[in-house]
Each structure stands twice: as structure tokens, then as C-alpha cells.
């Protein structure tokens, strides 16, 4: 049988719907617990609690080269990997509910959950590359935006459960919900092509691409953007509490970041399908620096903090959506493109963990609302803002190419129709 239609059709949209539900429900739960852990139970006063959420995201990025290798070698086991990751995440939440020390959370809710999510996400991304070619940026934007969409309600639900029942019961409720809801969605998660029995040895990675100036430019931008990107999500709830807002208002602030991040991710994905990907890269990082340095540091009320949160989500949230177009712009080889994508995510994870570790030492013990960043968060805000400024330097290559008159589109090197035809031939083989 020929493969199903790419870039549209009932099967493609059903896959994207199911993948978005899984992504939205399972991504970012550790961040919702951090502010509660700081003030309640056995973890009260622990200075590095933000590291738990960062470990989750960091591990899910750092492990991507390993998972990419597994996918290339055992591609026919994609669905089994997703099933295994689902069970690992459920086990991690249950184990976290029995935690009594910081390192218990770091191992279970941080590292173990991150690995579980990694085994779910990466096979889904590989399947998405089969379903969407011409509209790949848009599809990545929708998938990434689903985390923000669910983030509109999840912080309020989790905070309510935490206040009423504590962290142990809340984590068990989350595990049960994940088992029931995600389990019912998994039948929709299927690839477009028949399993490809291709030996990984025959699929070579073109290492020469790592020496290209464009790759090095993207790496520079990616590392500095990732250094501080996750810190506002980690610190906004506690920042809100320290300036006199309630925990519910803190969750409200975080929800605005998630809301506008949806718009930013979908918009960034759409733009990358049609224009030079360095344009949104430059705009996103420069505007992020401005918003952080001028918006977050001077926020003293609910209104100003919501304004910052919404602005940051809009301009910074869609940066990682560009990875798929960075990869296809650097190489026409599908194997190399997949591994390049995993390298970009590895860079993001390593930088995010480093940023979290630095921020743990940068947070002050003193709170003075009249000072920039309420004094306690001044250095953290400067770290995020300066990182974004350095990151925007990566987009200068586009400005240089414009002045040189070399305005070729930084998009796909291989024609989209040729990619679809190649997939169909592979499926028929």
C-alpha cells in the first residue's frame, strides 16, 4: 500500500492532535511544583530546588543524540519506545510522591522523568517528520505550543491540589491522570511510513557539516539563548510571592507566559517555512533581551509582571521551533538532519543545566521590593538578559548576507516534493 498523504489529510491531523495532547500533558510538570516545595514540607528552604525542573528538561535534551542513534538503528520500534517512556514517567511521579529529601526529587522527578519524556518525545518527532514536510515548521510550532496550551490550566489545577492535599497526593493524582488520558491517546501515535529496516551502518553522519560557519553561528546563538530561557519559568512563581503576590497569582503569571508562548511558537514555525530562519532567530533573541532587562527587573505589581510574562513568552518561546529548519538548511541528508537536530537539543540541555546551577548561587537571601529585581533576583535577571544579547549575535550573519547581496533563503536545501518522493520510495522498498 502507498503511504498516507503528507502535510495534510485526516491521518496526519489525527497524529498531530494526539502528539499535541501527549506533549501538553507530560511536559513541564516539575516547574509547577517548585514554588510549593520551597515553602512546604521537608524541602522548605532548599536553595537548589529549581534544579529539579531544570534536570527534567536538561536530561530530555541531553539524551537526544543517544535516542537519535536508537531511532536510526531500530526505527521499527518507535511505538514501543513511546510506551516504555510513558510507563517510566508514571513511575517517576509515583516515586516522587514518597520523596523526603532533595536528592530524591532530583533523581525521580528530575532525571527519571526526563528520561521517560525523552523516550516519548523523540520517536514522536521522527514520526512528525514523516507526516509533515512542506509544513514542518508549522507542525513543530503546534506541537511545541501544546505545552503552553495545557500550561494555561495545569498550574491552577496543580496549585489547588497542592494547597488542599499536599505534594504526595498531588503527584499520585498526576500519575493516574497520565495513565488514563495518555494511554487512551497512544493509538493515534503512528508513523506515516512502514517501518524501515535499514542498518544504521549504512546511514552515515556527514561530520563536515559541523565545521560550517553557519553551524558554528547557530551553536553560539543556541547556547546563550538556552542559558537563561528556562529561568523565568522557574523563578516567576517565587518572584511573585516575594513581591507580595499570592501563590495563585504566581500561577496566573506563569499561565500568561504559557499562553503567549503558544502564539510565538506557532508564528515562529510558520515564518520558518517561508523565510530565512535567521530572521526570527535574530528578532527573538534581541527582543527577549529587551523584555527581560527592562520588563522583569522593574516589575513590582501583578500588572507589570503579567506584562513581562506575556511578552517573554511571545518573543522567546518559539526559538527552539527553528531547530528543524536549521537542520534541513545545513544538510540535504535526512540522517545528518536528524542527528543535527539532536545536537541542537543537546546544546540546549547542557546550557540550561549550567544556567540553573549558576542561578542557584546568584539568588540572594535578601528581598527588597524597591530594588531592581527585588534585589534577590537581580543577578539572575542580568544573567538571562545578557545571555539573550549574546545570542542575538548569531543572527548577524543574516544581516551580513543582506549587505553582501546574498539573500538566498536559509531553508530547505532539498526540494520538499523530492523529500516526499524519497519517503514513498523508501516505504515501497
Secondary structure, DSSP 8 states (H G I E B T S, - for coil): -----SS-SHHHHHHHHHHHHHHHHHSSHHHHHHHHHHHSGGGTT-TTTHHHHHHHHHHHHHTHHHHHHHHHHSGGGHHHHHHHHHHHHHHHHHHHTT--SHHHHIIIIIIIHHHHHHHHHHHHHHHHHHH-STTHHHHHHHHHHHHHHHHHHHHHHHHHHHHHH-HHHHHHHHHHHHHHHHHHHGGG---SS------GGGS---GGGGGSHHHHHHHHHHHHHHHHHTHHHHHHHHHHHHTT--HHHHHHHHHHHHHHHHHHHHHHHHHHTTS-HHHHHHHHHHHHHHHIIIIITT--SHHHHHHHHHHHHHHHTTGGGGHHHHHHHH-S-HHHHHHHHHHHHHHHHHHHHHHHHHHHHH--S---TTSGGGTTTHHHHHHHHHHHHHHHGGGHHHHHHHHTT-----S-SS-HHHHHHHHHHHHH-
